Amino acid sequence: MKLVAKAGEVPGQPASRSLRFPARPGRWLQSIGPVAVLVVLALAFQLASHNFLSPGNLAAIAEAVAVPVILATGLSFVILLGAIDLSLEGVMATSSMTVALLAANNVNGHHWGIWAIVAALGVGVVFGAFNGVLNTYFRMPSLIVTLGSWFIGLGIASVLFPSQVPGIRDPIVLGLASTQFAGLSLIVFIAVAVLAIFHLVLNYTHLGRMIYAVGGGEATLVATGLRVPLFKLAAFMISGFLAALAGLLLSAQLGDGNADIGNGLLFPAVSACVLGGTLLSGGRGGAIQSAIGAVILEVLNNGLIQIGAGPYVRNIISGAVIVTVVAISGLHLRRKLRIVK
């Protein structure tokens, strides 16, 4: 029995391709709305500041949004399940300290080179596997499991923190941030590659199709005997891997390891997913949508700074934009379900 034929399909719902306009106006609004908001914001800030769309400012936006795009991409896999991953900041902290202490540095004699990068990324996979096992096999809520992992990660990073901040001296690690092409750092190109690869995974692989299906109707899949826990475990591992990658890249930018390197990045990543159209209830959205949400948040922040808005005003306006866009794009779903989750 073939339950899901294409990425994004869920049991009991008609097939649709993520790159085509949905037939119903509500779905069309959900797909096009975030892009329209992005265009309107860019034009409005250009009219207000006359410098927003300059090459220099666009490059600055690309640099600033690279890591949030990576985080939102990984988080999308878990949210599409109808779950959540709050461990990102803890994973980033542990990953940062791992690469700083294993690569050439100023506090010990380690010089693992490329293997320090592998170890830092492995930290994320281990955290993701830990979260996935507790959620899928021990039936613990993802909210509680990943919240605990968040603090475990921060605790491990703090224990690893030596008497002085470990400064990274390894040219391979530092080169991730210092290498530039066309005026942009390698980190931007890594973010684009990550987005492209995991978009393809979600839309053109069996794993991606099953992740959408689990979010759309897990009970139906379980009843057929499919090994649903394996797909959920993979989603958490991908989220952990990309969180570790984000911590690694930020460490390369800063040139040291820091237990607070992911501070304040979790909830913007969740907001980016929701703002772009990846539903917290699962089954709809994707990496591209979440990335668009991350770009919207950075465009909004950058534009408000350019027109002289203070931090409190920026928070108010950013919150209002998120609520408005999500309310409009998801209105057709609430009318249909008549419930609020």
C-alpha positions as CSV (number, residue, x, y, z in Angstrom):
1,M,0.0,0.0,0.0
2,K,1.5,3.3,-1.0
3,L,0.6,5.9,1.6
4,V,2.6,8.8,0.4
5,A,3.7,9.4,-3.2
6,K,5.3,12.8,-3.0
7,A,7.0,15.1,-0.5
8,G,4.5,17.0,1.6
9,E,1.6,14.5,1.2
10,V,-0.1,13.2,4.2
11,P,-2.6,10.3,4.5
12,G,-6.1,11.3,3.5
13,Q,-5.1,14.5,1.8
14,P,-4.6,15.2,-1.9
15,A,-1.1,15.3,-3.4
16,S,0.6,18.6,-3.9
17,R,4.1,19.7,-4.9
18,S,5.9,22.3,-2.8
19,L,7.0,24.4,-5.8
20,R,3.5,24.6,-7.3
21,F,0.8,27.1,-6.3
22,P,-1.8,25.3,-4.2
23,A,-5.3,25.2,-5.7
24,R,-7.1,26.7,-2.8
25,P,-6.7,30.4,-1.9
26,G,-5.9,29.6,1.7
27,R,-3.0,27.4,0.7
28,W,-1.9,29.9,-1.9
29,L,-1.7,32.6,0.8
30,Q,0.2,30.3,3.1
31,S,2.8,29.7,0.4
32,I,3.1,33.1,-1.2
33,G,2.4,35.2,1.9
34,P,5.9,35.1,3.5
35,V,7.5,35.9,0.2
36,A,5.2,38.9,-0.3
37,V,5.9,40.1,3.1
38,L,9.7,39.9,2.4
39,V,9.3,41.9,-0.8
40,V,7.1,44.6,0.8
41,L,9.5,45.0,3.7
42,A,12.5,45.3,1.4
43,L,10.8,47.9,-0.7
44,A,9.5,49.8,2.3
45,F,12.9,50.0,3.9
46,Q,14.5,51.0,0.6
47,L,12.1,54.0,0.4
48,A,12.7,54.9,4.0
49,S,16.5,54.7,4.1
50,H,17.6,54.7,0.4
51,N,20.4,52.4,1.2
52,F,18.7,49.2,2.2
53,L,19.1,47.4,-1.2
54,S,22.7,48.5,-1.7
55,P,25.2,45.7,-2.4
56,G,27.0,46.3,0.9
57,N,23.8,46.1,3.0
58,L,22.5,43.0,1.2
59,A,25.9,41.3,1.8
60,A,25.6,42.2,5.5
61,I,22.1,40.7,5.6
62,A,23.4,37.5,3.9
63,E,26.2,37.2,6.5
64,A,23.9,37.8,9.4
65,V,21.2,35.3,8.2
66,A,23.5,32.4,7.3
67,V,23.6,30.7,10.7
68,P,19.9,31.4,11.5
69,V,19.1,29.7,8.1
70,I,21.1,26.6,9.1
71,L,19.3,26.4,12.5
72,A,15.9,26.9,11.0
73,T,16.6,24.2,8.4
74,G,17.5,21.7,11.0
75,L,14.6,22.6,13.3
76,S,12.2,22.2,10.3
77,F,12.7,18.5,10.3
78,V,11.5,18.2,13.9
79,I,8.7,20.6,13.6
80,L,7.4,18.8,10.5
81,L,6.9,15.8,12.8
82,G,4.7,17.9,15.1
83,A,7.4,17.9,17.7
84,I,9.9,20.6,18.9
85,D,13.6,20.8,19.6
86,L,14.7,23.3,22.3
87,S,18.2,21.9,22.7
88,L,19.8,24.0,20.0
89,E,21.6,26.4,22.3
90,G,23.0,23.7,24.4
91,V,24.2,21.7,21.4
92,M,25.8,24.8,20.0
93,A,27.6,25.5,23.2
94,T,29.0,22.0,23.5
95,S,30.0,21.9,19.8
96,S,31.8,25.3,20.2
97,M,33.8,24.2,23.2
98,T,34.6,20.8,21.6
99,V,36.1,22.3,18.5
100,A,38.0,25.0,20.4
101,L,39.6,22.5,22.8
102,L,40.4,19.8,20.2
103,A,41.7,22.0,17.4
104,A,45.0,24.0,17.8
105,N,44.3,26.5,20.6
106,N,46.0,28.6,23.3
107,V,45.1,26.5,26.4
108,N,46.3,22.9,25.6
109,G,48.4,20.9,23.2
110,H,45.7,19.4,21.1
111,H,45.9,19.7,17.3
112,W,43.3,17.4,15.8
113,G,42.8,19.5,12.7
114,I,39.9,18.3,10.6
115,W,39.0,15.7,13.2
116,A,38.2,18.5,15.6
117,I,35.5,19.6,13.2
118,V,34.2,16.0,12.9
119,A,34.1,15.7,16.7
120,A,32.2,18.9,17.0
121,L,29.6,17.8,14.5
122,G,29.4,14.4,16.1
123,V,28.4,16.1,19.3
124,G,25.3,17.3,17.6
125,V,24.5,13.9,16.2
126,V,24.8,12.4,19.7
127,F,22.5,15.0,21.2
128,G,20.0,14.4,18.4
129,A,20.1,10.7,18.9
130,F,19.6,11.1,22.7
131,N,16.6,13.4,22.1
132,G,15.2,11.1,19.5
133,V,15.5,7.9,21.5
134,L,13.9,9.4,24.6
135,N,11.0,10.9,22.5
136,T,10.3,7.9,20.2
137,Y,11.2,4.8,22.2
138,F,10.6,6.0,25.8
139,R,7.6,8.1,24.7
140,M,8.7,11.3,26.5
141,P,7.4,14.6,25.2
142,S,9.9,16.4,22.9
143,L,9.4,19.6,24.8
144,I,10.6,18.1,28.1
145,V,13.3,16.0,26.5
146,T,14.9,18.8,24.5
147,L,14.5,21.3,27.3
148,G,16.6,19.0,29.5
149,S,19.1,18.5,26.7
150,W,19.4,22.3,26.4
151,F,20.6,22.6,30.0
152,I,22.8,19.4,29.7
153,G,24.6,20.9,26.8
154,L,25.1,24.2,28.6
155,G,26.4,22.4,31.6
156,I,28.8,20.3,29.6
157,A,30.1,23.4,27.9
158,S,30.6,25.1,31.2
159,V,32.5,22.2,32.7
160,L,34.8,22.1,29.6
161,F,35.4,25.8,29.9
162,P,38.9,26.3,31.2
163,S,40.2,29.1,33.3
164,Q,40.6,31.2,30.2
165,V,38.6,31.4,26.9
166,P,40.1,28.8,24.5
167,G,41.2,30.8,21.5
168,I,41.2,28.8,18.2
169,R,44.5,28.8,16.3
170,D,43.7,26.1,13.7
171,P,43.8,27.6,10.2
172,I,41.3,25.0,8.9
173,V,38.6,26.0,11.5
174,L,39.3,29.8,11.2
175,G,39.3,29.4,7.4
176,L,35.5,28.6,7.5
177,A,34.9,32.2,8.4
178,S,37.9,34.0,6.8
179,T,37.7,32.5,3.3
180,Q,35.7,34.7,1.0
181,F,34.2,34.4,-2.5
182,A,32.6,37.3,-4.3
183,G,32.7,39.4,-1.2
184,L,30.9,36.8,1.0
185,S,32.4,34.5,3.6
186,L,32.4,30.7,3.1
187,I,29.8,30.5,5.9
188,V,27.2,32.0,3.5
189,F,27.9,29.4,0.9
190,I,27.8,26.6,3.5
191,A,24.3,27.9,4.5
192,V,23.1,27.9,0.9
193,A,24.5,24.4,0.4
194,V,22.9,23.1,3.6
195,L,19.5,24.6,2.6
196,A,19.7,23.1,-0.9
197,I,20.7,19.6,0.3
198,F,18.1,19.3,3.1
199,H,15.4,20.8,0.9
200,L,16.1,17.9,-1.5
201,V,16.2,15.4,1.3
202,L,12.7,16.6,2.5
203,N,11.1,16.6,-1.0
204,Y,12.8,13.9,-2.9
205,T,13.8,11.1,-0.5
206,H,11.9,8.4,1.3
207,L,13.0,9.9,4.6
208,G,11.6,13.3,3.7
209,R,8.3,11.9,2.5
210,M,7.9,9.9,5.7
211,I,8.7,12.9,7.9
212,Y,5.9,14.8,6.2
213,A,3.6,11.8,6.6
214,V,4.4,11.4,10.3
215,G,3.5,15.0,10.9
216,G,0.3,14.7,8.9
217,G,-1.0,11.4,10.4
218,E,1.3,9.4,12.6
219,A,-1.4,7.1,13.9
220,T,-2.2,5.9,10.4
221,L,1.4,5.1,9.7
222,V,1.8,3.2,13.0
223,A,-1.3,1.2,12.2
224,T,0.4,0.0,8.9
225,G,3.4,-1.3,10.8
226,L,5.9,1.1,9.4
227,R,8.9,1.8,11.6
228,V,7.9,5.3,12.4
229,P,10.4,5.7,15.3
230,L,13.4,5.4,12.9
231,F,12.2,8.4,10.9
232,K,11.6,10.5,14.0
233,L,15.0,9.6,15.3
234,A,16.6,10.7,12.0
235,A,14.8,14.0,12.2
236,F,16.2,14.8,15.6
237,M,19.7,13.7,14.6
238,I,19.6,16.1,11.6
239,S,18.4,18.9,13.8
240,G,21.3,18.2,16.3
241,F,23.8,17.9,13.5
242,L,22.9,21.3,12.0
243,A,22.8,23.0,15.4
244,A,26.4,21.7,16.0
245,L,27.4,23.0,12.6
246,A,26.0,26.4,13.6
247,G,28.0,26.4,16.8
248,L,31.1,25.4,14.8
249,L,30.7,28.2,12.3
250,L,30.1,30.9,15.0
251,S,33.2,29.7,16.8
252,A,35.1,30.1,13.5
253,Q,33.8,33.7,13.3
254,L,34.6,34.6,16.9
255,G,37.9,32.7,16.9
256,D,37.3,31.0,20.2
257,G,35.0,28.6,22.1
258,N,32.2,30.0,24.1
259,A,29.5,28.4,26.3
260,D,27.2,31.3,25.5
261,I,27.7,31.1,21.7
262,G,24.1,30.1,21.0
263,N,22.5,32.5,23.5
264,G,19.3,34.0,22.1
265,L,19.2,32.0,18.9
266,L,16.7,29.3,19.8
267,F,13.4,31.3,19.8
268,P,14.3,33.3,16.6
269,A,14.8,30.0,14.9
270,V,11.4,28.7,16.0
271,S,9.9,32.0,15.0
272,A,11.5,31.8,11.6
273,C,10.0,28.4,10.9
274,V,6.5,29.5,11.9
275,L,6.8,32.8,10.1
276,G,7.9,31.1,6.9
277,G,4.9,28.7,7.0
278,T,6.3,25.5,8.7
279,L,3.3,24.6,10.9
280,L,4.0,23.7,14.6
281,S,1.3,21.1,14.3
282,G,3.4,19.3,11.7
283,G,3.0,18.0,8.2
284,R,3.3,21.3,6.2
285,G,6.1,23.6,5.4
286,G,9.8,22.8,4.9
287,A,13.3,24.0,4.8
288,I,12.8,26.7,2.1
289,Q,9.8,28.1,4.0
290,S,11.7,28.2,7.3
291,A,14.7,29.9,5.6
292,I,12.4,32.6,4.1
293,G,11.2,33.2,7.7
294,A,14.7,33.6,8.9
295,V,15.4,36.1,6.1
296,I,12.3,38.1,6.9
297,L,13.4,38.4,10.6
298,E,16.9,39.6,9.6
299,V,15.5,42.0,6.9
300,L,13.1,43.4,9.5
301,N,15.9,43.8,12.1
302,N,18.3,45.4,9.6
303,G,15.8,47.8,8.2
304,L,14.6,48.9,11.6
305,I,18.2,49.6,12.6
306,Q,18.7,51.7,9.5
307,I,15.7,53.9,10.1
308,G,16.9,54.4,13.7
309,A,14.4,52.3,15.7
310,G,15.5,51.4,19.2
311,P,15.8,47.8,20.5
312,Y,12.4,47.9,22.3
313,V,10.6,49.3,19.3
314,R,12.3,46.6,17.1
315,N,11.0,43.9,19.5
316,I,7.5,45.3,19.4
317,I,7.4,45.6,15.6
318,S,9.0,42.2,15.0
319,G,6.5,40.5,17.3
320,A,3.6,42.3,15.6
321,V,4.8,41.2,12.2
322,I,5.2,37.6,13.3
323,V,1.7,37.4,14.8
324,T,0.1,39.2,11.8
325,V,1.7,37.0,9.1
326,V,1.0,33.7,11.0
327,A,-2.6,34.8,11.7
328,I,-3.3,35.6,8.1
329,S,-1.5,32.6,6.5
330,G,-3.0,30.1,8.9
331,L,-6.6,31.4,9.0
332,H,-7.9,28.8,6.5
333,L,-6.7,26.0,8.7
334,R,-8.3,27.3,11.9
335,R,-11.6,27.8,10.1
336,K,-11.5,24.3,8.9
337,L,-10.5,22.7,12.2
338,R,-12.4,25.0,14.5
339,I,-9.9,24.3,17.2
340,V,-6.8,26.0,18.6
341,K,-3.8,23.8,19.6
